[in-house]
Amino acid sequence: MEFRKALPSDVDEIWEIIEFAIQKRKEDGSKQWQDGYPNRDSIIHDIANNYGYVISDGINILAYGAVIFDIEPAYENIEGAWLSSGSYIVIHRVAASLHSKGMGIATHFFNYVAQLAKSKNVNSIKVDTNFDNLAMLRILQKLGYQYCGEVYFRGSARRAFEKLI
């Protein structure tokens, strides 16, 4: 498996993965990603700003996520407390391909991001998810992310987590 920056030529395949994830969230009864976000423009923006990362098996993209080495404005107003106050990486829009079912690909994605953070001397990863995204909540718990409180995106509360590495 290869962890790499997403390329403009990857947009169509990434968008298929996001559409699959949107449908999966809906089937699971989640309200997350059911309001037109993320959309194709979100992916194009991620790639243009060097935020988009993928895991590829050399043929197919197996996972996508935005990895942001910048302040997330919504994280500045947490209802709770972060574990740290220094620099951090933000992970948004993680989605796994149908081709990766059963591979634990989201776990691999988070582990690759942790390696990337260490290589850049960043010791904190912050992430948020919807309260009803049970799959992501299980992954975060399994990987040792700690619940820190709630943040708000587009008027909705989201559960916020941090992991010190």
KETOR-844716 format. One line per field, with one value per residue: y negated, z, x of N, C-alpha, C, O in turn; residue in three letters; residue number from 1. Coordinates in nm, 4 decimals. Example, Ala and Ser with C-alpha at 12.3 -4.5 7.8 and 13.67 -1.06 7.14 Angstrom:
n.v	0.5690/0.2250 .
n.w	0.7800/0.7080 .
n.u	1.3190/1.2850 .
ca.v	0.4500/0.1060 .
ca.w	0.7800/0.7140 .
ca.u	1.2300/1.3670 .
c.v	0.3300/-0.0030 .
c.w	0.7800/0.7870 .
c.u	1.3200/1.2900 .
o.v	0.3319/-0.1138 .
o.w	0.8465/0.8039 .
o.u	1.4236/1.3409 .
code	ala/ser .
pos	1/2 .
END
This chain:
n.v	0.1190/-0.2245/-0.5413/-0.8582/-1.1984/-1.3221/-1.3517/-1.5806/-1.4219/-1.2168/-1.2891/-1.2004/-0.9276/-0.9515/-1.0984/-0.9076/-0.7345/-0.9000/-0.9423/-0.6790/-0.6545/-0.8521/-0.7391/-0.5059/-0.6110/-0.7106/-0.4719/-0.3569/-0.5084/-0.7501/-1.1037/-1.2391/-1.3907/-1.4181/-1.6450/-1.7672/-1.8146/-1.6446/-1.7649/-1.7370/-1.9670/-2.0111/-1.8152/-1.8853/-2.1326/-2.0456/-1.9017/-2.1023/-2.2593/-2.1019/-1.9252/-1.6817/-1.3325/-0.9945/-0.6369/-0.3935/-0.0931/-0.0626/-0.0133/-0.0767/-0.3463/-0.3241/-0.4568/-0.7835/-1.1051/-1.4280/-1.5960/-1.8245/-2.0708/-2.2984/-2.5578/-2.4745/-2.6584/-2.6046/-2.4503/-2.6187/-2.6995/-2.5040/-2.3141/-2.2067/-2.0659/-2.0642/-1.8284/-1.9327/-2.2402/-2.3172/-2.2964/-2.1101/-1.8394/-1.8200/-1.5948/-1.5396/-1.4374/-1.1535/-0.8628/-0.5364/-0.3078/-0.0862/0.1256/0.1729/0.3041/0.4711/0.4521/0.2839/0.0271/-0.2442/-0.2573/-0.2082/-0.4444/-0.6451/-0.5650/-0.6049/-0.8836/-0.9542/-0.8777/-1.0594/-1.2997/-1.2728/-1.2801/-1.5425/-1.6645/-1.7129/-1.6694/-1.6117/-1.5030/-1.6011/-1.5474/-1.5308/-1.4026/-1.3005/-1.2421/-1.0116/-0.8522/-0.5646/-0.3789/-0.5350/-0.6363/-0.3999/-0.3369/-0.5563/-0.5192/-0.2678/-0.3348/-0.4949/-0.7632/-1.0464/-1.1608/-1.4960/-1.6958/-1.9069/-2.0450/-2.2835/-2.2646/-2.4166/-2.4774/-2.2451/-2.0212/-1.8421/-1.5578/-1.5870/-1.4843/-1.3999/-1.2932/-1.2397/-1.2045 .
n.w	0.0000/-0.0685/0.0688/-0.0148/-0.1471/-0.2811/-0.6258/-0.8918/-1.0990/-0.9610/-0.8732/-0.9752/-0.8985/-0.6214/-0.5641/-0.6195/-0.4060/-0.1897/-0.2456/-0.2092/0.0655/0.1657/0.1005/0.2535/0.5141/0.5225/0.4989/0.7389/0.9093/0.9886/1.0241/0.9335/0.6672/0.5011/0.3923/0.1597/0.1878/0.2370/-0.0921/-0.4458/-0.5050/-0.2577/-0.2509/-0.4712/-0.3774/-0.1486/-0.2725/-0.4295/-0.2281/-0.1153/0.0817/0.0426/0.0766/-0.0106/0.0154/-0.1785/-0.3705/-0.5815/-0.8010/-0.7441/-0.5588/-0.2188/0.0132/0.1304/0.2596/0.4171/0.5216/0.7297/0.7942/0.9631/1.1484/1.2631/1.2454/1.3742/1.5854/1.7701/1.9493/2.1466/2.3347/2.6106/2.6573/2.4884/2.4733/2.4307/2.3441/2.1409/1.8067/1.5584/1.3635/1.1540/1.0756/0.8274/0.6488/0.6007/0.4130/0.2990/0.0337/-0.1456/-0.2393/-0.0363/0.1714/0.4781/0.5186/0.7141/0.6462/0.7135/0.9648/0.8907/0.7433/0.9444/1.0925/0.9059/0.8853/1.1420/1.1281/0.9344/1.0730/1.2821/1.1269/1.0615/1.2964/1.4534/1.7210/1.7780/1.6870/1.5735/1.5502/1.4405/1.4669/1.3777/1.6238/1.5698/1.4042/1.4198/1.3305/1.2870/1.5448/1.6819/1.5601/1.6393/1.9170/1.9332/1.8384/2.0355/2.0606/2.2437/2.3858/2.3822/2.3941/2.2527/1.9262/1.6795/1.3585/1.0783/1.2272/1.3705/1.6412/1.7016/1.7922/1.9436/1.9188/2.0320/1.9799/2.1247/2.0007 .
n.u	0.0844/0.0395/0.0812/-0.0017/0.0058/-0.2961/-0.3790/-0.4722/-0.5723/-0.6901/-0.9404/-1.1974/-1.2086/-1.1768/-1.4073/-1.6037/-1.5543/-1.6191/-1.8912/-1.9826/-1.9313/-2.1040/-2.3514/-2.3318/-2.3245/-2.5832/-2.7354/-2.6625/-2.8059/-2.7075/-2.6794/-2.4684/-2.2946/-2.5141/-2.6127/-2.5253/-2.2596/-1.9570/-1.8669/-1.7994/-1.6495/-1.5306/-1.3345/-1.1762/-1.0843/-0.9407/-0.7297/-0.6102/-0.5075/-0.3163/-0.4072/-0.5302/-0.5039/-0.4277/-0.4665/-0.3334/-0.3467/-0.1899/-0.3392/-0.6095/-0.7608/-0.7867/-0.8563/-0.9398/-0.8590/-0.8574/-0.5751/-0.4622/-0.2323/-0.2694/-0.4348/-0.7544/-1.0318/-1.2815/-1.2029/-1.1010/-1.2897/-1.3761/-1.6065/-1.5139/-1.1936/-0.8862/-0.6144/-0.3662/-0.1937/-0.0312/0.1110/-0.0710/-0.2127/-0.4921/-0.7502/-0.9815/-1.2795/-1.2494/-1.2701/-1.3507/-1.2935/-1.5140/-1.3664/-1.1900/-1.3046/-1.3107/-1.0386/-0.9457/-0.8818/-0.9231/-0.8078/-0.5431/-0.5060/-0.5169/-0.2926/-0.0859/-0.1051/-0.0241/0.2468/0.3297/0.2887/0.4781/0.7099/0.7165/0.7572/0.5314/0.3208/0.0566/-0.2669/-0.5763/-0.9236/-1.2637/-1.5979/-1.9301/-2.1822/-2.3211/-2.1712/-2.0808/-1.8888/-1.6545/-1.6216/-1.5569/-1.3117/-1.1537/-1.1527/-1.0256/-0.7727/-0.6731/-0.7446/-0.8490/-1.1493/-1.2402/-1.4311/-1.6853/-1.7187/-1.8267/-1.9643/-2.0968/-2.3269/-2.3829/-2.3227/-2.0242/-1.8352/-1.5226/-1.1847/-0.8535/-0.5183/-0.2117/0.1108 .
ca.v	0.0000/-0.3515/-0.6607/-0.9688/-1.3116/-1.3037/-1.4275/-1.6229/-1.3096/-1.1246/-1.3452/-1.1168/-0.8070/-0.9959/-1.1361/-0.7821/-0.6862/-0.9879/-0.9100/-0.5511/-0.6823/-0.9261/-0.6405/-0.4165/-0.6856/-0.7149/-0.3369/-0.3329/-0.5948/-0.8683/-1.2316/-1.2947/-1.3968/-1.4064/-1.7812/-1.8237/-1.8253/-1.7052/-1.7543/-1.7268/-2.0868/-1.9926/-1.7326/-1.9684/-2.2299/-1.9736/-1.8700/-2.2287/-2.3131/-1.9972/-1.8577/-1.5503/-1.2174/-0.8680/-0.5099/-0.3245/0.0383/-0.0642/-0.0068/-0.1520/-0.4232/-0.2498/-0.5491/-0.9254/-1.1938/-1.5576/-1.6070/-1.9700/-2.1204/-2.4376/-2.5744/-2.4547/-2.7622/-2.5493/-2.3886/-2.7248/-2.7196/-2.3736/-2.3012/-2.1036/-2.1081/-1.9820/-1.7753/-2.0148/-2.3706/-2.3446/-2.2667/-1.9843/-1.8034/-1.7938/-1.4991/-1.5566/-1.3710/-1.0200/-0.7711/-0.4137/-0.2522/0.0452/0.2216/0.1933/0.3644/0.5736/0.4323/0.1907/-0.0781/-0.3709/-0.2455/-0.2311/-0.5861/-0.7187/-0.5313/-0.6776/-1.0259/-0.9662/-0.8743/-1.1873/-1.4008/-1.2560/-1.3229/-1.6891/-1.7059/-1.7531/-1.5643/-1.6063/-1.4890/-1.6331/-1.5020/-1.5342/-1.3220/-1.3088/-1.1539/-0.8866/-0.7812/-0.4612/-0.3184/-0.6242/-0.6405/-0.2774/-0.3497/-0.6523/-0.4547/-0.1616/-0.3945/-0.5709/-0.9047/-1.0804/-1.2553/-1.6235/-1.7849/-1.9264/-2.1595/-2.3060/-2.2879/-2.4467/-2.4788/-2.1155/-1.9744/-1.7275/-1.5076/-1.6211/-1.3918/-1.4304/-1.1921/-1.2864/-1.0991 .
ca.w	0.0000/-0.0781/0.1235/-0.0928/-0.1735/-0.3913/-0.7472/-0.9641/-1.1783/-0.8692/-0.8274/-1.0070/-0.8148/-0.4837/-0.5529/-0.6090/-0.2686/-0.1033/-0.2697/-0.1426/0.2098/0.1924/0.0978/0.3686/0.6331/0.5156/0.5292/0.8810/0.9863/1.0325/0.9609/0.8836/0.5223/0.4314/0.3638/0.0453/0.2245/0.1387/-0.2324/-0.5383/-0.4883/-0.1359/-0.2873/-0.5576/-0.2877/-0.0702/-0.3558/-0.4669/-0.1101/-0.0665/0.1980/0.0074/0.0802/-0.0429/0.0212/-0.3057/-0.3829/-0.7101/-0.9048/-0.6954/-0.4360/-0.1162/0.1163/0.1088/0.3722/0.4168/0.6297/0.7287/0.8853/0.9863/1.2528/1.2270/1.3218/1.4600/1.7026/1.8634/2.0435/2.1924/2.4627/2.6712/2.6560/2.4150/2.5530/2.4079/2.2826/2.0380/1.6691/1.5412/1.2328/1.1527/0.9756/0.7880/0.5294/0.5797/0.3489/0.2479/-0.0883/-0.1418/-0.2660/0.0834/0.2760/0.5585/0.5258/0.8199/0.5738/0.7867/1.0679/0.8211/0.7091/1.0665/1.1273/0.8123/0.9236/1.2613/1.0803/0.8677/1.1787/1.3466/1.0346/1.0576/1.4367/1.5089/1.8188/1.8094/1.5784/1.6179/1.4565/1.4940/1.3935/1.4226/1.7371/1.5237/1.3141/1.5099/1.2768/1.3159/1.6900/1.7192/1.5141/1.7253/2.0467/1.9143/1.8151/2.1524/2.0605/2.3652/2.3690/2.4442/2.4038/2.1297/1.8388/1.5940/1.2153/1.0084/1.3234/1.4346/1.7347/1.6597/1.8980/1.9121/1.9757/2.0090/2.0162/2.1332/1.9458 .
ca.u	0.0000/0.1116/0.0171/0.0539/-0.0826/-0.3904/-0.3486/-0.5929/-0.6238/-0.7585/-1.0673/-1.3138/-1.2075/-1.2022/-1.5475/-1.6792/-1.5365/-1.6987/-2.0331/-2.0063/-1.9349/-2.2276/-2.4596/-2.3129/-2.3692/-2.7300/-2.7844/-2.6371/-2.8940/-2.6341/-2.7109/-2.3431/-2.2730/-2.6422/-2.6591/-2.4539/-2.1186/-1.8672/-1.9055/-1.6855/-1.5671/-1.4504/-1.2189/-1.0923/-1.0219/-0.8396/-0.6140/-0.5454/-0.4392/-0.2260/-0.4654/-0.5818/-0.4143/-0.4925/-0.3961/-0.3532/-0.2838/-0.1214/-0.4424/-0.7249/-0.7520/-0.8586/-0.9042/-0.9123/-0.8817/-0.7899/-0.4772/-0.4412/-0.1289/-0.3051/-0.5363/-0.8955/-1.1030/-1.3871/-1.1413/-1.0623/-1.4000/-1.4226/-1.6763/-1.4316/-1.0529/-0.7911/-0.5044/-0.2473/-0.2215/0.0690/0.0743/-0.1425/-0.2660/-0.6359/-0.7958/-1.1217/-1.3325/-1.1941/-1.3651/-1.2895/-1.3499/-1.5767/-1.2581/-1.1083/-1.3874/-1.2457/-0.8934/-0.9083/-0.8101/-0.9281/-0.7043/-0.4156/-0.4971/-0.4807/-0.1543/0.0008/-0.1054/0.0611/0.3857/0.3535/0.2991/0.6085/0.8153/0.7135/0.7712/0.4014/0.2914/-0.0857/-0.3632/-0.7119/-1.0261/-1.3999/-1.6943/-2.0682/-2.2123/-2.3812/-2.0808/-2.0308/-1.7664/-1.5422/-1.6036/-1.4855/-1.1727/-1.0849/-1.1317/-0.9259/-0.6410/-0.6293/-0.7827/-0.9235/-1.2595/-1.2031/-1.5458/-1.7611/-1.6949/-1.9438/-1.9472/-2.2216/-2.4367/-2.4048/-2.2199/-1.9447/-1.7485/-1.3842/-1.0879/-0.7132/-0.4206/-0.0735/0.1975 .
c.v	-0.1244/-0.4630/-0.7795/-1.0835/-1.2776/-1.3969/-1.4742/-1.5106/-1.2064/-1.1685/-1.2535/-0.9939/-0.8420/-1.0305/-1.0123/-0.7257/-0.7691/-0.9587/-0.7779/-0.5724/-0.7579/-0.8291/-0.5461/-0.4842/-0.6878/-0.5798/-0.3030/-0.4184/-0.7206/-0.9922/-1.2968/-1.2824/-1.3816/-1.5422/-1.8474/-1.8475/-1.6907/-1.6848/-1.7496/-1.8475/-2.0788/-1.9169/-1.8130/-2.0712/-2.1636/-1.9510/-1.9969/-2.2872/-2.2117/-1.9287/-1.7128/-1.4438/-1.0918/-0.7520/-0.4382/-0.1873/0.0493/-0.0576/-0.0969/-0.2382/-0.3528/-0.3394/-0.6906/-0.9991/-1.3245/-1.5641/-1.7505/-2.0102/-2.2686/-2.4414/-2.5509/-2.5555/-2.7069/-2.4889/-2.4922/-2.7446/-2.5869/-2.3880/-2.1808/-2.1549/-2.0092/-1.9335/-1.8629/-2.1464/-2.4067/-2.3133/-2.1281/-1.9638/-1.7783/-1.6904/-1.5218/-1.4633/-1.2348/-0.9299/-0.6533/-0.3633/-0.1187/0.1547/0.2561/0.2613/0.4779/0.5574/0.3445/0.0686/-0.2130/-0.3711/-0.2684/-0.3795/-0.6678/-0.6890/-0.5986/-0.8257/-1.0466/-0.9642/-1.0059/-1.2983/-1.3934/-1.3068/-1.4745/-1.7481/-1.7671/-1.6373/-1.5516/-1.5918/-1.5140/-1.5960/-1.5180/-1.4436/-1.3418/-1.2090/-1.0193/-0.8128/-0.6731/-0.3967/-0.4049/-0.6331/-0.5166/-0.2853/-0.4423/-0.5923/-0.3501/-0.2187/-0.4844/-0.7199/-0.9308/-1.1840/-1.3813/-1.7191/-1.7955/-2.0539/-2.1701/-2.3370/-2.3104/-2.4320/-2.3476/-2.0790/-1.8501/-1.6860/-1.5269/-1.5314/-1.4398/-1.3099/-1.2579/-1.1729/-1.1293 .
c.w	0.0000/-0.0213/0.0528/-0.1017/-0.2912/-0.5059/-0.8132/-1.0470/-1.0932/-0.8345/-0.8546/-0.9174/-0.6683/-0.4666/-0.5450/-0.4669/-0.1722/-0.1217/-0.2029/0.0080/0.2489/0.1972/0.2175/0.4973/0.6383/0.5546/0.6765/0.9710/1.0386/0.9569/0.9013/0.7319/0.4437/0.3891/0.2471/0.0703/0.2761/-0.0031/-0.3184/-0.5243/-0.3627/-0.1678/-0.3741/-0.4737/-0.2046/-0.1517/-0.3943/-0.3517/-0.0449/0.0609/0.1669/0.0088/0.0498/-0.0007/-0.1070/-0.3003/-0.5141/-0.8273/-0.8669/-0.5754/-0.3353/-0.0071/0.0794/0.2404/0.3507/0.5413/0.6272/0.8367/0.9118/1.0964/1.1926/1.3095/1.4157/1.5879/1.8068/1.9727/2.0894/2.3239/2.5308/2.6717/2.5754/2.5096/2.5426/2.3415/2.1737/1.8987/1.6603/1.3951/1.2506/1.0443/0.9527/0.6701/0.4993/0.5212/0.2903/0.1276/-0.0614/-0.1612/-0.1404/0.1966/0.3456/0.5754/0.6429/0.7642/0.6444/0.8993/1.0062/0.7890/0.8308/1.1077/1.0341/0.8472/1.0473/1.2221/1.0133/0.9708/1.2457/1.2576/1.0250/1.1985/1.4938/1.5967/1.8563/1.6810/1.6373/1.5079/1.5230/1.4100/1.4526/1.5353/1.6924/1.4193/1.3957/1.4607/1.3092/1.4657/1.7393/1.6789/1.6065/1.8629/2.0367/1.9030/1.9286/2.1476/2.1830/2.3338/2.4477/2.4615/2.2708/2.0583/1.7458/1.4511/1.1546/1.1009/1.3959/1.5262/1.6797/1.7775/1.8549/1.9894/1.9456/2.0506/2.0162/2.0890/1.9742 .
c.u	0.0882/0.0241/0.0806/-0.0459/-0.1731/-0.3528/-0.4783/-0.6545/-0.6986/-0.9004/-1.1857/-1.3214/-1.2344/-1.3494/-1.6369/-1.6713/-1.6205/-1.8478/-2.0706/-2.0191/-2.0617/-2.3452/-2.4520/-2.3588/-2.5222/-2.7895/-2.7672/-2.7260/-2.8267/-2.6812/-2.5857/-2.3360/-2.4021/-2.6971/-2.5860/-2.3061/-2.0737/-1.9201/-1.7789/-1.5924/-1.4803/-1.3224/-1.1220/-1.0163/-0.9116/-0.7129/-0.5383/-0.4648/-0.3444/-0.2753/-0.5026/-0.4739/-0.4943/-0.4030/-0.4340/-0.2870/-0.2071/-0.2167/-0.5596/-0.6883/-0.8418/-0.9166/-0.8624/-0.9340/-0.8078/-0.7022/-0.4265/-0.3420/-0.1549/-0.4101/-0.6739/-0.9753/-1.2109/-1.3291/-1.0983/-1.1674/-1.4585/-1.4994/-1.6142/-1.2898/-0.9703/-0.6827/-0.3806/-0.2878/-0.1219/0.0182/0.0112/-0.1774/-0.4141/-0.6643/-0.9445/-1.1525/-1.2697/-1.3035/-1.2882/-1.3670/-1.4188/-1.4708/-1.1784/-1.1848/-1.3111/-1.0964/-0.8503/-0.8389/-0.8145/-0.8251/-0.5672/-0.3985/-0.4526/-0.3364/-0.0544/0.0080/-0.0184/0.2087/0.4229/0.3720/0.4361/0.7204/0.8237/0.7228/0.6436/0.3558/0.1447/-0.1669/-0.5005/-0.8107/-1.1616/-1.4876/-1.8326/-2.0924/-2.2673/-2.2966/-2.0088/-1.9022/-1.6448/-1.5165/-1.5280/-1.3382/-1.0948/-1.0560/-1.0200/-0.7848/-0.5937/-0.6552/-0.8683/-1.0301/-1.2271/-1.3209/-1.6168/-1.7181/-1.8144/-1.9016/-2.0839/-2.3423/-2.4623/-2.2891/-2.1529/-1.8576/-1.6026/-1.2877/-0.9461/-0.6292/-0.2835/0.0161/0.3444 .
o.v	-0.1277/-0.4771/-0.7992/-1.0693/-1.2131/-1.5067/-1.4135/-1.5052/-1.1176/-1.0922/-1.2309/-0.9601/-0.7700/-0.9957/-1.0122/-0.6752/-0.7144/-0.9513/-0.7662/-0.5149/-0.7306/-0.8363/-0.5108/-0.4217/-0.6694/-0.5737/-0.2289/-0.4042/-0.7903/-0.9847/-1.3959/-1.1776/-1.3360/-1.5537/-1.9701/-1.8958/-1.6276/-1.5999/-1.7574/-1.8327/-2.1327/-1.9505/-1.8091/-2.0943/-2.2184/-1.9782/-1.9986/-2.3564/-2.2329/-1.8793/-1.6296/-1.4610/-1.0834/-0.7666/-0.4241/-0.1684/0.1581/-0.0917/-0.1812/-0.2063/-0.3254/-0.3029/-0.7133/-0.9597/-1.3314/-1.5408/-1.7920/-1.9868/-2.3531/-2.3384/-2.6012/-2.5402/-2.7587/-2.4778/-2.4564/-2.8009/-2.5616/-2.4649/-2.0672/-2.2752/-1.8877/-1.9926/-1.8672/-2.1618/-2.5170/-2.3046/-2.0409/-2.0564/-1.7216/-1.6977/-1.5230/-1.4168/-1.2047/-0.9226/-0.6679/-0.3746/-0.0480/0.2639/0.3566/0.2739/0.5671/0.6404/0.3315/0.0132/-0.2894/-0.4736/-0.3398/-0.4346/-0.7498/-0.7789/-0.6446/-0.8865/-1.1461/-1.0409/-1.0578/-1.3816/-1.4955/-1.3692/-1.5289/-1.8673/-1.8615/-1.5222/-1.4873/-1.6580/-1.4551/-1.6118/-1.5187/-1.4121/-1.3932/-1.1034/-0.9223/-0.7210/-0.6884/-0.3631/-0.3531/-0.6372/-0.5272/-0.2448/-0.4106/-0.6121/-0.3451/-0.1588/-0.5439/-0.7958/-0.8475/-1.2823/-1.3747/-1.8152/-1.7055/-2.1552/-2.0767/-2.4223/-2.2321/-2.3813/-2.3397/-2.1024/-1.7643/-1.7708/-1.4885/-1.5058/-1.5104/-1.2357/-1.3235/-1.0592/-1.0519 .
o.w	0.0601/-0.0587/0.0595/-0.0693/-0.3875/-0.4845/-0.7925/-1.0631/-1.1480/-0.7720/-0.7651/-0.8663/-0.5994/-0.3651/-0.4714/-0.4142/-0.0833/-0.0239/-0.1460/0.0714/0.3536/0.2874/0.2758/0.5803/0.7441/0.6342/0.7331/1.0933/1.1234/0.8398/0.8287/0.6753/0.3294/0.3541/0.2364/-0.0180/0.3528/-0.0289/-0.2679/-0.5309/-0.3601/-0.1178/-0.3531/-0.4964/-0.1914/-0.1050/-0.3918/-0.3739/0.0670/0.1397/0.2576/-0.0493/0.0804/0.0162/-0.1395/-0.2343/-0.5528/-0.9399/-0.9452/-0.5002/-0.3631/0.0578/0.0082/0.3220/0.2766/0.6527/0.5343/0.9554/0.8849/1.1324/1.0847/1.4312/1.5260/1.6883/1.9192/2.0778/2.0722/2.4120/2.5107/2.6851/2.5914/2.6156/2.6349/2.2905/2.1193/1.8756/1.7434/1.3141/1.3513/0.9345/1.0471/0.6011/0.3837/0.5739/0.2395/0.1207/0.0337/-0.1060/-0.1376/0.3073/0.2815/0.6402/0.6690/0.8266/0.6358/0.9261/1.0627/0.8054/0.8210/1.1530/1.0789/0.8397/1.0563/1.2768/1.0324/0.9570/1.2639/1.3057/0.9849/1.2178/1.5727/1.5531/1.9560/1.5806/1.7391/1.3890/1.6455/1.2957/1.5633/1.5402/1.7679/1.3535/1.4346/1.5413/1.3543/1.5086/1.8289/1.7551/1.6473/1.9186/2.1217/1.9517/1.9199/2.2228/2.2216/2.2643/2.5653/2.5377/2.1871/2.1204/1.7346/1.4258/1.1768/1.0602/1.4759/1.4938/1.6192/1.8539/1.7446/2.1085/1.8476/2.1426/1.9195/2.1334/1.9356 .
o.u	0.1955/-0.0924/0.2020/-0.1638/-0.1315/-0.3014/-0.5834/-0.7765/-0.7639/-0.9741/-1.2671/-1.4281/-1.3066/-1.4098/-1.7356/-1.7704/-1.6857/-1.9221/-2.1791/-2.1076/-2.1204/-2.4287/-2.5545/-2.4248/-2.5824/-2.8832/-2.8476/-2.7233/-2.8824/-2.7181/-2.5944/-2.3672/-2.3990/-2.8146/-2.5847/-2.2353/-2.1464/-2.0053/-1.6669/-1.4704/-1.3696/-1.2150/-1.0007/-0.8975/-0.8021/-0.6023/-0.4153/-0.3655/-0.2979/-0.1946/-0.5059/-0.3668/-0.6132/-0.2820/-0.5519/-0.1848/-0.1646/-0.1805/-0.6033/-0.5962/-0.9585/-1.0146/-0.7646/-1.0174/-0.7097/-0.7492/-0.3571/-0.3647/-0.0695/-0.4671/-0.7055/-0.9858/-1.2287/-1.3995/-1.0632/-1.1368/-1.5777/-1.4609/-1.6572/-1.2674/-0.9823/-0.6621/-0.2993/-0.3988/-0.1280/-0.1023/0.0367/-0.1727/-0.4565/-0.6090/-1.0235/-1.0617/-1.2403/-1.4145/-1.1771/-1.4894/-1.3853/-1.4840/-1.1073/-1.1323/-1.2555/-1.0326/-0.7307/-0.7485/-0.7183/-0.7623/-0.4844/-0.2896/-0.3613/-0.2656/0.0507/0.1148/0.0534/0.2879/0.5329/0.4616/0.5023/0.8150/0.9266/0.6992/0.6484/0.3525/0.1117/-0.1404/-0.5369/-0.7833/-1.1728/-1.4548/-1.8484/-2.0292/-2.2613/-2.3457/-1.8930/-1.8154/-1.5427/-1.4012/-1.4442/-1.2504/-0.9830/-0.9480/-0.9311/-0.6889/-0.4862/-0.5939/-0.9502/-1.0046/-1.1911/-1.3103/-1.6098/-1.6859/-1.8939/-1.8166/-2.1762/-2.4468/-2.5555/-2.1726/-2.2171/-1.8115/-1.5638/-1.3059/-0.9219/-0.6637/-0.2446/0.0004/0.4319 .
code	met/glu/phe/arg/lys/ala/leu/pro/ser/asp/val/asp/glu/ile/trp/glu/ile/ile/glu/phe/ala/ile/gln/lys/arg/lys/glu/asp/gly/ser/lys/gln/trp/gln/asp/gly/tyr/pro/asn/arg/asp/ser/ile/ile/his/asp/ile/ala/asn/asn/tyr/gly/tyr/val/ile/ser/asp/gly/ile/asn/ile/leu/ala/tyr/gly/ala/val/ile/phe/asp/ile/glu/pro/ala/tyr/glu/asn/ile/glu/gly/ala/trp/leu/ser/ser/gly/ser/tyr/ile/val/ile/his/arg/val/ala/ala/ser/leu/his/ser/lys/gly/met/gly/ile/ala/thr/his/phe/phe/asn/tyr/val/ala/gln/leu/ala/lys/ser/lys/asn/val/asn/ser/ile/lys/val/asp/thr/asn/phe/asp/asn/leu/ala/met/leu/arg/ile/leu/gln/lys/leu/gly/tyr/gln/tyr/cys/gly/glu/val/tyr/phe/arg/gly/ser/ala/arg/arg/ala/phe/glu/lys/leu/ile .
pos	1/2/3/4/5/6/7/8/9/10/11/12/13/14/15/16/17/18/19/20/21/22/23/24/25/26/27/28/29/30/31/32/33/34/35/36/37/38/39/40/41/42/43/44/45/46/47/48/49/50/51/52/53/54/55/56/57/58/59/60/61/62/63/64/65/66/67/68/69/70/71/72/73/74/75/76/77/78/79/80/81/82/83/84/85/86/87/88/89/90/91/92/93/94/95/96/97/98/99/100/101/102/103/104/105/106/107/108/109/110/111/112/113/114/115/116/117/118/119/120/121/122/123/124/125/126/127/128/129/130/131/132/133/134/135/136/137/138/139/140/141/142/143/144/145/146/147/148/149/150/151/152/153/154/155/156/157/158/159/160/161/162/163/164/165 .
END
